[in-house]
Every structure is written in structure tokens, then in C-alpha cells.
Amino acid sequence: MKPLISALAAMTLATAAPAIAAERTVSIVLVHGAFVDGSGWKNTYNILSDAGYEVLVVQQPTITLRDDVAETERVIAKARHPVILVGHSYGGMIITEAGDNPKVRSLVYLAAFAPDAGESVSTLAEAPVPAGEHKAPLVTEGNYLLVDRDKFPTSFAADVDTATTRFMGAAQLPWGLQAVQTKVDRVAWKTKPTHYMVTSEDHMIPPTAQRTMAKRSGAKVTEMKSSHAVMLSHPREVAAFIRSADTSAAD
């Protein structure tokens, strides 16, 4: 009887154990935007990791663009494989420069700035906003910018539960003016395959501006009916979009 019980127990354990995906041959590096940190990638990270990807998350301080690019390049250097480099929001400024790294295979912009040479967040933000669209409700505190705390939930993440977004508004990282005003001088999207997800309900970076940047970058574009915080409200769709940039994928 004991051998039979042992065999049944082994079969039960084998059935209950989740399948572990084989490791992919590219790594994914995730770069967060302004006002938040890398914890916003948690669900996307889990989905991609479960699919067999090595996923690394950059925790850049968002004080100066140059330091943020350097921190991103440090993480790229740690990756075991060629890299898909992903940037959300201000993270797009960072990946535009850091993506010039020869280890980077492709770029993915999510509701992100995609600057050309000589452009900064400040210069891109000077463009007029079409009727019915919105700019970020920013306030200045010394040498930093923050989102108006009362307006954060509806402006940054209107389709995320308000308990989460109220905390995000209270826990904002200050965005340094050196990060906002520094102009880009390396433009990786001119030489690397590029993908861009436009968020059509965005109240931080106007959707029209996103479409313009995506078009000039020659990106493969998809649109998501989402707030700016698309990785929080639509992590599965974001993970699938990032995976679409993996030309080595063989499912």
C-alpha cells in the first residue's frame, strides 16, 4: 500500500507544480517614469518572468537625465542576454539615449516621450494641447516638479483604484528640473527597431503628442484605451506588447 500512496502523492505534486517556461534568449529592462518608482512594474514583471524572460527593473532617481541614463546603462550591463529596453513616460527620454548601447536590441515606448536630438521634456511640453486633451497638472517646489496631489488620481491613473492612486500621489518622487530641461543628444530610435503604445485616455502626455512622436520614430504603434499608468491598469496587454518586440520569441 505504501508504494501506491507514495506514487499517488508524487503524481499529485507533479500535477500541482506550475510549468516553468524555458529561459528566453533576450532580457527585458524596464525603466519607470517621473513621480513613481519601479514598483509600478510588479504585475508586468511577474507576467514576463513567468514567460521565461530575465526581467530587470531600473530604479533611477529622476533627478538628472544624465544620472538616470547612467543608471539604466548599469542595469543593461547586468543583463545576461541582448536587451529589449522599455520606457514609460519620462523613461522614454532615458531609453532614447541609453538605447544607443550596442547590447540593446529594440526599444519599447509606453505613453512615453520619444525625443529627437536637441529636445528635452521642456521643449516637447511647449507644443499646444488640442481641444479635449490635457497636460500634466504640475507644481514647482524649488528645483523639482510634482503632480498636484489632489489631481494625481484622475490625471495619472484614472482607471486604477483610488486607494492606490491616492497613495501614489502622496508618495511621489520629485522630478528634478535638470531631468526636465536637459536635451537629448543620442537618439536610439533612429537605428533600433521601435514600438510605441499610445494611451488614448492620457491626461499627462497628450495622445496627439504621443502619436506625433511615435510616427516620426517609425515605430510599430498600438493604441490602448488607458490612462497614463497603463502598466498598472493593463499589465497583461503591456506585457504582450513588450513581447511583440522580441523577434527571437518562439512560442
Secondary structure, DSSP 8 states (H G I E B T S, - for coil): -HHHHHHHHHHHHHHHS-------SSEEEEE--TTS-GGGGHHHHHHHHHTT-EEEEE---SS-HHHHHHHHHHHHHH-SS-EEEEEETTHHHHHHHHTTSTTEEEEEEES-----TT--HHHHTTS---TT-----EEEETTEEEE-GGGHHHHH-TTS-HHHHHHHHHT---EEHHHHH------GGGTS-EEEEEETT-SSS-HHHHHHHHHHTT-EEEEE---S-HHHH-HHHHHHHHHTT-TT---
